[in-house]
Each structure stands twice: as C-alpha cells, then as structure tokens.
Amino acid sequence: MRILLLGSGGREHALAWKMAQSSVLKELFIAPGNAGTKKHGKNVNLSLSNFEEIKTFVIENNINMVVVGPEDPLVNGIVDFFEADDKLSKVPVIGPNKEAAQLEGSKDFAKEFMKRHNIPTAKYGTFTKDTLENGYAFLEKMNAPYVLKADGLAAGKGVLILDNLKEAKKELKSMLADAKFGDASSRVVIEQFLDGVELSCFVITDGMSYKKLPEAKDYKRIGEGNTGLNTGGMGAVSPVPFANPTFLDKIENQIIIPTVKGLRKEGIVYKGFIFFGIINVKNEPYVIEYNCRMGDPETEVVIPRLKSDLLDLLDGVGTNTLSERDVVFDERSAATVMMVSGGYPESYQKGKQIYGLNNESNSLIFHAGTKEDGPVITSNGGRVLAATSYGKDLKTALKKSYETIENIKFDNSNYRSDIGFDVL
C-alpha cells in the first residue's frame, strides 16, 4: 500500500513508526511531517488546508489510502472533498466526514447527540450573543465552579473553568459578545462541573463495527500536581490503573455502543478513530468530549501498545471489513513524557538545537515539534519531543522515560517530573 499520512506532530510520528512496521506498506508519505517522521517515510510539503494540492499529490503518486492525523482537515470536510471527486472517490480516507466530525467540531452538536442517545454527560445549556442574558440566568442557577466551552475548535484553548460567578459572567460576555475565540465562541456551552478523574478511550470504526484500542490518561496542565495553564498535553500513561474491567465494561455499554449505533441510526457515516474523553465520577463514566481523531500525547502510548498491524486495521475501515480484523494489545505498560519549549503554552522561541538524540536509550523518541537543518535537529514548536517507554508496570516505564529525557538537552527545555503521580 502507498499511504499518505497528514500531520506533523507526535501523534503522526507514532502512527508513522507503527505503519512502517506493516508487511503491506509499500511507500509512506507524511505531510508535512517533522524531523522524526523522516525516518519512517518521505516528508512532503503539503498544506493541510489546500485540498486541491493534496488531490494532485494523491493522483500523481498513486496513493491507496489517506490517513488524517489532526482534526482541522476533517472538520473542514476533506472526506467529503474526496468522495465528491471522481478521481479520488475510490481512495479511502481514514477519518469521519464533515457531518460526523461535528462530534468534535461543535460542542453543542455533541451534547445534543448524547442527549438523543441517552449517553451520560454533564447537564448543559447553549447560548449565543442574542441569548447572553439567558446565559447569565443559567449561570446563576448553577453551583461553582462554572464550565464555559467555546462551541467550535479553539486549538485546545476554548474551555474555561471558573470559581467565581462574576468572573464567569464576564468571560461569557467576552466569548460571545467580544469574540474572544473568534467564530469558535459564537456559541458557548455552559456545563455542570463534574468532579472526578479523567481518562481517554479510543475505538476505530468502519461505521458498522468497531474495535477498542488501549485506554490512556494524559496530563494537560503545564505545572507539577496538575497546576497552571492547559497545554496540548505534557505526558500520558497506559493502561490506566483505576480503569478496571467493570468500569471499562460500563464505558463500552453506556457510551461506546450507543455512540456507534447512534451515528448509524442517524445515517451519519463515521469511518476512523473516535476519542472519548471520559470522567470517572464515583465509578460512573460520563463523556466530557468527543474527538474525531486520536489524542496527542495519548497516541504515543496507545499505538506502542498495539501489537496488531495498524495498516491491516485501517484497510478494514476502508473496505468495511473491520469486524474480520484482530486487535491484540501488548500487556506491558507504556508511559510518555513530553519535553516542551520554555515559556510554553504562552510565548516561546523556536530554533533551539537539540542534543542527545543519538544517545543509547530504552525509549522510543517521538518528535512533536522539530525541524531538520542540515545535520542539526532544532525545536519547531511548543511541544518538542515525547519519550515513550515500556515497563512491566507504569513505575518502571516512567523511570525509563525520565532517564531518557535527562540525557536530551536544548535551551530552555521544560518537562513535568510527576507524570503518572496520581495513579501510581
């Protein structure tokens, strides 16, 4: 198979690493990729928002399948673009179409969908600039803390959790009337705060059947002890110790099955990965959010724990034969720790030379934001590298990842030294 993988982060490096092991892979292209993905295929400079440019590349290079890493192309309709084009319609795209991608692209769409299919989630209300006063009244009826979510995609920054009613009203006005997050906050979902511990669950589906992937827990805050600003993720672990078989069965029966059946019942074609952001409240699972792709940095622990041939599974999605494919997990634990640029998630500098990447280590190094400059590899993003390790348990896996991180250097680098602290 000749594969085009879209994306440039740690998620895409982990997917490329796994695809490169497949017996059916003939050639792998990654667009635009990074300094790490280059080891597993050929990086190509394509814009993920320019579907015509992607079309030309797919035709000229006889691509058999397109795998979409990030959410933007899916929410913007790349699947619909392929399906509507005579020259592209036979090329499977792994990812949901525009309608289905609203599960991530619109918080209101997702909440309404869950309501229709009795999927457990927090109580909520949706408001616009014209119903701002109603939004204030809704907040007044709620107990703190107050959760405000921009309806659309806001690069992971559109969720605010506030302890003060006055502050919550001020932020609601800022989001709706002053377009704090642009078009993404033209509608805002106000949600009941759920107190519990989170985990991420993943399935791959061809629209009819589904296969579960290993679960994971990620760490979003920049500071030790889950403090400070939200980031794209500072590390992840898999499996999740509190997610015992009973709890995972609840997730499957109350959330996964109703989601896949609900999409089918509504005639929404969904082919690809579904990410379920789950919160465990007194041993009951609730959905915090859906994503229409794999999470990052969770991919960096989930994919290494997948023993099955990833391309075989993706081929099952593309040909509607997923039910015939097997999913086998590695029994070992996996833990990943992110190295980030100093200042991230606020302003930071790029172009810092990275030292120690060729040191011997017991870890997989997935590049998240890197660039090749001749023989030198430099930082090219807020999140720069992920060190993923296996272990007989999470403690062992984490120890190996930290040993690896300590031997890699770049100016002003930063990482959290307490990944997994709350579940060990």
C-alpha positions in Angstrom: 0.0 0.0 0.0 1.1 3.6 -0.7 0.0 5.7 2.2 -0.3 9.5 2.7 -0.4 10.5 6.4 -1.4 14.0 7.1 0.0 15.9 10.1 3.3 17.0 11.8 3.1 16.2 15.5 4.0 13.4 18.0 0.7 11.6 17.1 1.8 11.4 13.4 5.3 10.3 14.3 3.9 7.4 16.4 1.5 6.5 13.6 4.3 6.6 11.0 6.5 4.5 13.2 3.8 1.8 13.5 2.8 1.9 9.8 6.4 1.4 8.8 6.3 -2.0 10.5 3.5 -3.2 8.4 4.1 -6.0 5.9 1.7 -4.4 3.4 3.4 -1.0 3.3 5.0 -0.2 0.0 5.6 3.6 0.5 4.7 6.1 3.2 4.5 9.8 2.7 4.0 12.2 5.6 2.7 15.8 5.0 4.3 17.9 6.3 5.9 15.6 8.9 8.8 16.5 11.1 12.4 15.6 11.7 11.4 12.3 13.3 8.8 11.1 10.7 11.5 11.2 8.1 13.0 8.0 9.5 9.9 6.1 8.5 8.8 7.6 5.2 9.2 10.6 3.0 8.1 14.0 4.2 6.3 16.1 1.7 5.5 19.8 2.0 1.7 20.0 1.5 -0.7 22.4 3.2 -3.4 20.5 5.1 -6.0 23.2 4.2 -5.3 23.0 0.5 -7.3 20.0 -0.6 -6.6 20.6 -4.3 -2.8 20.4 -3.6 -3.4 17.1 -1.7 -5.6 15.8 -4.6 -2.8 16.4 -7.1 -0.2 14.6 -4.9 -2.6 11.6 -4.3 -3.2 11.2 -8.1 0.5 11.7 -9.1 1.8 9.3 -6.5 -0.9 6.6 -6.8 -1.8 6.8 -3.2 -4.0 3.9 -1.9 -5.1 5.5 1.4 -5.0 8.8 3.2 -4.8 8.8 7.0 -5.7 12.1 8.6 -4.0 12.8 11.9 -5.3 16.2 13.1 -8.9 17.4 13.4 -8.9 20.6 11.2 -8.9 18.8 7.8 -11.7 16.5 9.0 -13.9 19.3 10.4 -13.2 21.3 7.2 -14.5 18.4 5.0 -11.5 16.6 3.4 -13.5 13.3 3.4 -16.4 15.0 1.6 -14.0 16.5 -0.9 -12.6 13.1 -1.8 -16.0 11.4 -2.0 -17.3 14.2 -4.4 -14.4 13.9 -6.8 -14.5 11.2 -9.5 -10.7 10.8 -9.5 -10.5 10.5 -5.7 -13.7 8.7 -4.6 -12.1 5.3 -4.6 -9.3 6.3 -2.3 -10.3 5.6 1.3 -9.7 8.5 3.8 -9.4 7.4 7.4 -11.4 9.9 9.3 -15.1 11.0 9.6 -16.9 13.2 7.0 -17.8 16.8 7.8 -21.1 16.0 9.4 -19.7 13.2 11.7 -16.6 15.4 12.6 -19.1 17.8 14.3 -18.8 15.5 17.3 -15.5 17.4 17.8 -16.2 20.5 15.7 -19.3 21.6 17.7 -19.7 21.1 21.4 -23.4 21.8 21.0 -23.8 19.1 18.3 -22.0 16.6 20.5 -24.2 17.4 23.6 -27.4 17.2 21.6 -26.3 13.9 20.1 -25.6 12.5 23.6 -28.9 13.7 24.8 -30.7 11.9 21.9 -29.0 8.6 22.6 -29.0 8.7 26.5 -25.2 8.9 26.7 -24.2 10.1 30.2 -22.7 13.6 30.1 -22.9 16.8 32.3 -26.0 18.9 32.3 -25.6 21.9 30.0 -27.1 24.9 28.1 -26.0 26.5 24.8 -26.1 30.3 24.3 -25.3 32.9 21.7 -24.7 36.7 21.7 -28.5 37.2 21.3 -29.3 35.0 24.4 -26.5 36.4 26.6 -29.0 37.4 29.4 -30.3 33.8 29.4 -26.7 32.6 29.8 -26.3 34.8 32.9 -29.5 33.5 34.3 -28.4 29.9 33.6 -25.1 30.6 35.5 -27.0 32.0 38.5 -28.8 28.7 38.9 -25.6 26.7 38.9 -23.1 26.0 41.6 -19.4 26.9 41.2 -17.1 26.0 39.5 -18.5 27.2 36.2 -17.5 25.5 32.9 -17.6 27.5 29.7 -16.8 25.9 26.4 -16.5 27.6 23.0 -18.7 25.6 20.6 -16.1 25.4 17.8 -12.4 24.4 17.5 -10.2 26.8 19.5 -6.9 25.0 19.4 -7.5 23.4 22.8 -7.9 26.8 24.5 -11.7 27.2 24.3 -12.6 25.7 27.7 -12.7 27.8 30.9 -13.3 26.6 34.4 -14.1 29.5 36.8 -14.8 29.6 40.5 -16.4 33.0 40.7 -19.9 33.8 39.3 -19.0 37.4 38.4 -15.9 36.2 36.6 -17.9 33.5 34.8 -20.4 36.2 33.5 -17.5 38.4 32.4 -15.9 35.6 30.5 -19.2 34.5 28.9 -19.7 38.1 27.6 -16.1 38.1 26.4 -16.6 34.9 24.5 -20.0 35.7 22.9 -20.1 39.5 22.5 -16.3 40.2 22.1 -15.5 37.0 20.1 -12.7 36.0 22.5 -12.1 32.8 20.5 -13.3 34.2 17.1 -16.0 32.2 15.4 -15.4 29.3 17.7 -17.1 31.1 20.5 -20.1 32.5 18.5 -21.9 29.8 20.6 -20.9 28.8 24.1 -21.9 25.7 26.0 -22.2 26.2 29.8 -21.8 22.9 31.6 -22.2 21.5 35.0 -18.8 20.8 36.6 -18.1 17.1 37.1 -15.7 16.2 39.9 -13.7 13.1 39.2 -10.7 11.6 37.5 -10.3 11.6 33.7 -9.2 9.0 31.1 -9.2 8.7 27.3 -10.7 5.8 25.5 -10.4 5.1 21.7 -12.1 3.0 19.1 -11.6 2.5 15.4 -14.8 2.0 13.4 -15.9 1.4 9.8 -19.3 2.7 10.7 -20.8 -0.7 11.3 -18.4 -2.5 13.7 -15.7 -1.1 16.0 -12.5 -2.3 17.7 -11.3 -0.9 21.1 -7.8 0.3 21.4 -5.9 0.6 24.8 -7.1 3.3 27.1 -4.8 6.1 28.3 -4.6 9.0 30.8 -3.0 12.3 29.7 -1.7 15.3 31.7 -2.9 18.6 30.3 -1.6 21.2 32.8 1.9 22.7 32.5 2.7 22.5 36.2 3.5 19.8 38.7 0.5 18.5 40.5 -1.8 19.4 37.6 -1.5 23.2 38.2 -1.1 26.1 35.8 -2.2 26.6 32.3 -3.7 24.0 30.0 -1.3 22.6 27.3 -1.7 20.2 24.4 -0.6 17.5 26.9 2.6 17.0 28.9 2.6 13.2 29.1 0.4 10.1 29.2 0.2 6.6 30.6 -1.4 3.4 29.6 -3.1 1.3 30.9 -5.0 3.4 33.5 -4.9 1.6 36.9 -8.4 2.7 38.0 -10.0 1.6 34.7 -10.7 -1.9 35.9 -12.7 -4.4 33.7 -16.0 -3.5 35.3 -15.5 0.3 34.7 -14.3 -0.4 31.1 -17.5 -2.5 30.5 -19.6 0.4 31.7 -17.9 2.7 29.2 -18.4 0.2 26.4 -22.1 -0.5 27.2 -23.2 3.0 28.2 -21.0 5.1 25.9 -19.2 3.4 23.0 -22.0 1.1 21.8 -24.7 3.9 21.9 -22.3 6.3 20.1 -21.6 3.9 17.2 -25.3 2.8 17.0 -26.5 6.4 17.3 -24.4 7.6 14.4 -25.6 4.7 12.2 -29.2 5.3 13.3 -29.0 8.9 12.3 -27.4 8.0 8.9 -24.1 9.7 9.8 -21.2 7.8 8.1 -18.3 7.6 10.5 -15.1 5.9 9.5 -12.0 6.3 11.5 -10.9 6.9 15.1 -13.3 8.1 17.9 -11.8 9.5 21.0 -13.9 9.5 24.2 -12.8 11.9 26.9 -14.3 10.2 30.0 -14.5 11.3 33.6 -15.0 8.8 36.4 -17.4 10.2 38.9 -17.9 7.7 41.8 -17.3 4.8 39.5 -19.7 6.0 36.9 -18.4 7.2 33.4 -19.5 10.4 31.8 -18.4 11.9 28.5 -16.6 15.2 28.7 -15.9 15.4 25.0 -15.5 13.5 21.7 -12.6 14.0 19.4 -12.8 12.8 15.8 -9.1 11.6 15.7 -6.5 10.1 18.1 -5.4 12.2 21.0 -1.9 13.6 21.5 0.1 12.6 23.5 -2.1 9.6 24.2 -1.3 8.2 20.7 2.4 8.0 21.8 1.4 5.3 24.5 -1.7 3.7 22.8 0.0 2.9 19.4 3.1 1.3 21.0 0.7 -1.0 23.0 -1.0 -2.1 19.8 0.5 -5.4 18.6 -1.8 -5.7 15.6 -0.8 -4.5 12.1 -2.2 -0.9 12.1 -2.5 -0.8 8.3 -4.5 -4.1 8.4 -6.9 -2.4 10.7 -7.1 0.8 8.6 -7.7 -1.4 5.5 -10.6 -2.9 7.4 -12.0 0.6 7.9 -11.6 1.5 4.2 -13.2 -1.8 3.0 -15.9 -2.1 5.6 -14.3 -5.4 6.9 -13.1 -4.2 10.3 -15.1 -7.0 12.0 -12.8 -9.6 10.4 -9.6 -8.0 11.8 -8.0 -8.8 15.1 -6.8 -6.3 17.8 -4.1 -7.5 20.1 -2.6 -5.4 22.9 0.9 -5.5 24.4 0.5 -6.4 28.0 3.3 -4.1 29.1 2.7 -0.6 30.4 3.7 2.4 28.4 4.5 5.9 29.6 5.4 9.1 27.7 6.9 12.3 28.9 6.9 15.5 26.8 9.8 17.9 26.5 8.5 21.4 25.8 9.9 24.8 24.9 10.5 27.2 27.8 7.5 29.6 28.1 5.0 27.1 26.5 2.0 27.2 26.5 2.5 31.0 26.3 5.1 32.6 24.1 8.3 30.6 23.4 11.2 30.5 21.0 11.8 28.0 18.2 15.1 27.0 16.5 16.9 25.7 19.6 19.4 23.0 18.7 18.6 19.6 20.3 21.5 17.5 21.7 21.5 13.8 22.7 19.0 12.4 20.3 21.6 9.7 19.2 22.3 8.6 22.8 21.5 5.0 23.5 18.2 4.8 25.4 15.5 2.3 26.4 12.8 4.7 25.0 11.1 5.5 21.7 11.6 9.1 20.9 8.6 10.6 19.1 9.2 14.1 17.6 6.3 16.6 18.1 7.7 19.9 17.0 11.1 19.5 15.4 12.9 20.6 12.2 15.9 19.3 10.3 18.5 21.9 9.5 21.3 20.0 7.7 22.7 17.6 10.2 21.2 19.5 13.1 17.7 19.0 14.6 16.1 22.0 16.1 12.9 22.8 18.1 10.0 23.9 16.0 7.0 24.1 18.3 5.8 24.3 21.9 5.8 20.6 22.4 9.1 19.3 21.0 9.7 15.6 21.9 8.0 12.7 23.6 10.0 9.9 25.3 7.9 6.7 25.4 9.0 3.6 27.3 7.7 0.2 28.1 7.8 -1.4 31.5 6.4 -4.3 33.5 4.4 -1.6 35.3 3.9 2.2 34.9 6.5 3.0 37.6 9.2 1.1 35.5 8.1 2.7 32.2 8.1 6.2 33.7 11.6 5.7 35.2 13.0 4.8 31.8 11.3 7.8 30.1 12.8 10.2 32.7 16.2 8.6 32.3 16.0 9.3 28.6 14.7 12.8 29.0 17.6 13.7 31.3 20.1 12.9 28.5 18.4 15.1 25.9 19.1 18.9 26.0 18.0 22.1 24.3 18.0 25.7 25.6 15.1 26.5 28.0 13.6 23.0 27.7 11.0 22.0 30.3 9.1 18.9 31.3 6.9 17.7 34.2 8.6 15.4 36.6 5.4 14.0 38.0 3.6 12.3 35.1 1.5 9.4 36.5 1.8 10.7 40.0 -1.9 10.5 40.7 -2.4 6.9 39.6 0.7 5.2 40.8 
